[in-house]
Amino acid sequence: MAITKVAVAGGTGNLGPAVVNALVEANFQVTLLSRSSTHEIDSRVKIQVVDYNSLDSLVTALTGQEAVVDVLPSGSISVEIPLRLIEAAHKAGVQRFIPSEYGCDTSHPLTSKLPVFGDKVTVVNRLKEISAQDSAFTYTPVITGPFFDWGLKMKFTVNLSGPSTPIYDGGDTPFSTTTLAGIGRAIAGVLEHPDETKNRYVYVSQAEVTQNKLLALSGKTVEREDISTADLEKKAYEAVKLSPPDFRTFAVNLIRLAVFNPAYGSAFTKTDNELLGVHKFSEAEIVDLVKQYS
């Protein structure tokens, strides 16, 4: 099945612009689903105003589309929104649905049990149910590891600008990571290869690094704050019991647990880079990226 018409939900957040750009560059006809028509975007992209709380609105917007890419922030919105988007896509005759994954491997038996990923697991399970009932409706979760460039910029993986940085379990845990542009390219690659990516998880990684490697490549001397991932997990569940609950600490700590504890499969054993056209960084390219955020 050939896919040319793609609707993107959530195309204006951290990841969305990179996804929209990659799809446009790959010559897909892109429609951006939005609550507002005032966004400044590429002239080649059509804006379709939708009400995410209305099934009818979404069905109307998705009629004629062949694929839906969900880039809405999972966990930050009600799970009913992506579930409604899936139902609308199915009713509208959409062929492929790419859910809002783009991070830790939620198919991993340990990762899938972390409550921070509960909505993602719920969404994929629903996609599996519908696909089992209707073979014309297919899905592809895209697993990327933490965002490489964004993770450095936002000091999520390591704080290279100091004066100190948390280092988890000694800093030698390898993890797979992909830039925003690389994730966009992976999504375009899925839609360029619909048969090879049908109803399965795909994995991409532009680099496999550790916190200690990132520090070494930066050339910076930053004070280390050693933290165990066991302590991360403990403090996550303490945070959610506070009054009011500290959901941000809860979520961030559990995501970091999944990235920096090797038991959660954060270093991918295989990737679909070649199939999807995702470039693996050389050591020099990793250094260049690290230097940008040092």
C-alpha positions as CSV (number, residue, x, y, z in Angstrom):
1,M,0.0,0.0,0.0
2,A,1.3,3.4,-0.9
3,I,0.9,6.3,1.5
4,T,1.0,9.9,0.4
5,K,-1.5,11.8,2.6
6,V,-0.5,12.2,6.2
7,A,-2.2,14.0,9.1
8,V,0.0,15.0,12.1
9,A,-1.5,15.6,15.5
10,G,0.6,17.8,17.8
11,G,2.9,19.2,15.2
12,T,3.9,22.3,17.1
13,G,5.5,20.9,20.3
14,N,9.1,19.9,20.9
15,L,9.1,17.1,18.4
16,G,6.3,18.1,16.1
17,P,8.2,20.6,13.8
18,A,11.0,18.1,13.1
19,V,8.4,15.5,12.2
20,V,6.4,17.9,9.9
21,N,9.6,19.0,8.2
22,A,10.8,15.4,7.6
23,L,7.5,14.4,6.1
24,V,7.4,17.5,3.8
25,E,11.0,16.9,2.7
26,A,10.0,13.3,1.9
27,N,7.2,14.7,-0.4
28,F,4.3,13.6,1.7
29,Q,1.1,15.7,1.6
30,V,1.0,16.9,5.2
31,T,-2.1,18.1,7.1
32,L,-1.5,19.5,10.6
33,L,-4.3,18.9,13.0
34,S,-4.6,21.9,15.3
35,R,-6.9,23.6,17.8
36,S,-5.9,26.9,16.1
37,S,-5.4,28.1,12.6
38,T,-2.9,30.8,13.5
39,H,0.3,28.7,13.5
40,E,3.2,29.9,11.3
41,I,4.2,26.8,9.4
42,D,5.6,25.7,6.1
43,S,3.4,26.9,3.2
44,R,3.3,23.3,1.9
45,V,1.5,22.2,5.0
46,K,-2.3,22.4,5.3
47,I,-3.8,23.3,8.7
48,Q,-7.0,21.6,9.7
49,V,-8.7,22.9,12.8
50,V,-10.0,20.2,15.0
51,D,-11.7,19.6,18.4
52,Y,-9.8,16.8,20.0
53,N,-12.8,16.2,22.3
54,S,-15.1,15.6,19.4
55,L,-15.1,12.3,17.5
56,D,-17.1,13.8,14.7
57,S,-14.6,16.6,14.3
58,L,-11.7,14.2,14.1
59,V,-13.5,11.8,11.7
60,T,-14.2,14.8,9.3
61,A,-10.6,16.0,9.5
62,L,-9.1,12.5,8.9
63,T,-11.4,11.5,6.0
64,G,-9.2,11.1,3.0
65,Q,-6.0,10.8,5.0
66,E,-3.9,7.6,4.6
67,A,-1.8,7.9,7.8
68,V,-2.0,9.6,11.1
69,V,1.2,10.5,13.1
70,D,0.4,11.3,16.8
71,V,3.0,13.6,18.3
72,L,0.7,14.8,21.1
73,P,2.5,14.7,24.5
74,S,1.6,11.3,26.0
75,G,1.1,11.5,29.8
76,S,0.5,15.3,29.7
77,I,-2.9,14.9,28.2
78,S,-5.9,12.6,28.9
79,V,-5.4,9.2,27.4
80,E,-8.9,9.6,26.0
81,I,-7.6,12.0,23.4
82,P,-5.2,9.5,21.6
83,L,-7.8,6.8,22.0
84,R,-10.4,9.1,20.4
85,L,-7.9,9.9,17.6
86,I,-7.4,6.2,17.0
87,E,-11.2,5.6,16.8
88,A,-11.6,8.5,14.4
89,A,-8.7,7.3,12.2
90,H,-10.3,3.9,12.0
91,K,-13.8,5.3,11.2
92,A,-12.2,7.5,8.5
93,G,-10.5,4.6,6.8
94,V,-6.9,5.6,7.7
95,Q,-4.4,2.8,6.8
96,R,-1.6,3.5,9.3
97,F,-1.4,5.0,12.7
98,I,1.9,5.9,14.4
99,P,1.3,6.4,18.1
100,S,3.1,8.9,20.3
101,E,6.0,6.8,21.5
102,Y,9.4,8.2,20.5
103,G,11.4,7.3,23.7
104,C,11.9,4.3,26.0
105,D,11.0,0.8,24.8
106,T,7.5,0.4,26.1
107,S,7.4,-3.1,24.7
108,H,10.1,-4.2,27.2
109,P,8.5,-6.2,30.1
110,L,9.9,-4.0,32.8
111,T,9.5,-0.6,31.1
112,S,5.9,-1.4,30.2
113,K,5.1,-1.8,33.9
114,L,6.3,1.7,34.9
115,P,3.2,3.8,35.5
116,V,4.7,6.8,33.7
117,F,4.3,4.8,30.4
118,G,0.8,3.4,31.2
119,D,-1.0,5.6,28.7
120,K,1.4,4.6,25.9
121,V,0.8,0.9,26.7
122,T,-3.0,1.5,26.7
123,V,-2.8,3.2,23.3
124,V,-0.7,0.4,21.7
125,N,-3.0,-2.3,23.1
126,R,-6.0,-0.5,21.6
127,L,-4.2,-0.3,18.2
128,K,-3.5,-4.1,18.4
129,E,-7.2,-4.8,19.2
130,I,-8.5,-2.8,16.2
131,S,-5.9,-4.1,13.8
132,A,-6.8,-7.7,14.8
133,Q,-10.4,-7.0,14.0
134,D,-9.7,-5.0,10.8
135,S,-6.6,-5.9,8.8
136,A,-6.9,-2.7,6.7
137,F,-6.0,-0.7,9.8
138,T,-2.3,-1.0,10.8
139,Y,0.1,0.6,13.3
140,T,3.8,1.2,14.0
141,P,5.2,2.4,17.3
142,V,8.6,4.1,16.8
143,I,11.1,3.6,19.6
144,T,14.0,6.1,19.6
145,G,15.5,6.3,23.1
146,P,15.7,9.8,24.7
147,F,16.0,12.8,22.3
148,F,19.7,13.3,21.8
149,D,19.9,17.1,21.1
150,W,16.9,18.0,23.2
151,G,18.2,15.9,26.1
152,L,21.5,17.8,26.1
153,K,19.8,21.2,25.6
154,M,17.3,20.6,28.5
155,K,20.0,18.8,30.7
156,F,17.8,15.7,30.8
157,T,20.6,13.2,30.1
158,V,23.5,15.2,31.4
159,N,24.2,18.8,32.4
160,L,27.3,19.7,30.4
161,S,27.2,23.4,31.4
162,G,27.5,22.7,35.1
163,P,28.3,23.6,37.7
164,S,27.2,20.1,38.6
165,T,25.4,17.2,37.0
166,P,23.5,14.1,38.3
167,I,25.3,10.9,37.4
168,Y,23.2,7.7,37.7
169,D,24.7,4.4,38.8
170,G,28.2,5.5,38.0
171,G,27.5,6.9,34.6
172,D,28.6,3.9,32.5
173,T,25.1,2.7,31.5
174,P,24.9,2.7,27.6
175,F,21.7,4.0,26.1
176,S,20.4,4.5,22.6
177,T,19.5,8.0,21.6
178,T,18.2,9.9,18.5
179,T,17.9,13.6,17.5
180,L,14.6,15.3,16.8
181,A,15.5,15.4,13.1
182,G,16.4,11.7,13.2
183,I,13.0,10.8,14.7
184,G,11.3,12.8,12.0
185,R,13.3,10.9,9.4
186,A,12.3,7.5,11.1
187,I,8.6,8.4,10.9
188,A,8.9,9.3,7.2
189,G,10.8,6.0,6.7
190,V,8.0,4.1,8.2
191,L,5.5,5.6,5.8
192,E,7.8,5.0,2.9
193,H,8.0,1.3,3.9
194,P,4.5,0.5,5.1
195,D,4.6,-3.2,4.3
196,E,7.9,-3.8,6.1
197,T,6.8,-1.8,9.2
198,K,3.2,-3.0,9.5
199,N,2.0,-3.9,13.0
200,R,5.4,-4.0,14.7
201,Y,7.7,-1.8,16.8
202,V,10.6,-0.2,14.9
203,Y,13.8,0.9,16.6
204,V,16.2,3.7,15.6
205,S,19.3,5.0,17.3
206,Q,21.8,7.6,16.0
207,A,24.2,7.0,18.8
208,E,24.8,4.7,21.8
209,V,26.4,6.8,24.6
210,T,26.9,6.9,28.3
211,Q,26.8,9.8,30.7
212,N,30.6,9.5,31.3
213,K,31.2,9.4,27.5
214,L,29.2,12.6,27.0
215,L,31.1,14.3,29.8
216,A,34.5,13.2,28.4
217,L,33.6,14.3,24.8
218,S,32.5,17.7,26.1
219,G,35.9,18.4,27.6
220,K,34.3,20.1,30.5
221,T,35.1,19.6,34.2
222,V,31.7,19.3,35.9
223,E,31.1,18.4,39.5
224,R,29.4,14.9,39.7
225,E,26.4,14.3,41.9
226,D,26.2,10.5,42.2
227,I,22.7,9.1,42.4
228,S,21.5,5.5,42.2
229,T,18.6,4.6,40.0
230,A,17.1,2.8,43.0
231,D,17.0,6.1,44.8
232,L,15.4,7.7,41.7
233,E,12.6,5.2,41.8
234,K,12.1,5.6,45.6
235,K,11.8,9.4,45.3
236,A,9.5,9.1,42.3
237,Y,6.9,7.2,44.4
238,E,7.4,9.5,47.4
239,A,6.8,12.5,45.1
240,V,3.4,11.2,44.0
241,K,2.3,10.8,47.6
242,L,2.9,14.4,48.5
243,S,0.0,16.9,48.9
244,P,-0.3,18.1,46.3
245,P,1.4,15.3,44.3
246,D,4.6,16.3,42.5
247,F,3.8,14.6,39.2
248,R,6.7,16.1,37.3
249,T,9.3,14.6,39.7
250,F,7.4,11.3,39.6
251,A,7.4,11.2,35.7
252,V,11.0,12.5,35.2
253,N,12.5,10.1,37.7
254,L,10.8,7.1,36.3
255,I,11.8,8.0,32.7
256,R,15.4,8.5,33.9
257,L,15.1,5.1,35.6
258,A,14.2,3.5,32.3
259,V,17.1,5.2,30.5
260,F,19.9,4.8,33.0
261,N,19.2,1.4,34.5
262,P,20.3,-1.3,32.0
263,A,17.5,-3.7,33.1
264,Y,15.0,-1.6,31.2
265,G,16.6,-2.2,27.7
266,S,17.7,1.3,27.1
267,A,20.5,0.1,24.7
268,F,18.9,-1.4,21.7
269,T,20.2,-4.7,20.5
270,K,19.0,-4.1,17.0
271,T,17.7,-1.2,15.0
272,D,15.8,-0.4,11.8
273,N,18.1,2.5,10.8
274,E,19.0,1.1,7.4
275,L,15.4,0.4,6.4
276,L,14.1,3.8,7.6
277,G,17.0,5.9,6.3
278,V,18.2,7.0,9.7
279,H,21.9,8.1,9.8
280,K,24.1,6.6,12.5
281,F,26.4,9.3,13.9
282,S,30.2,9.0,13.6
283,E,32.3,9.8,16.7
284,A,33.1,13.2,15.2
285,E,29.4,14.0,14.7
286,I,28.7,13.0,18.3
287,V,31.5,15.3,19.4
288,D,30.1,18.2,17.3
289,L,26.6,17.7,18.8
290,V,27.9,17.5,22.4
291,K,30.0,20.7,21.9
292,Q,26.9,22.6,20.8
293,Y,25.4,22.1,24.3
294,S,28.6,22.2,26.4
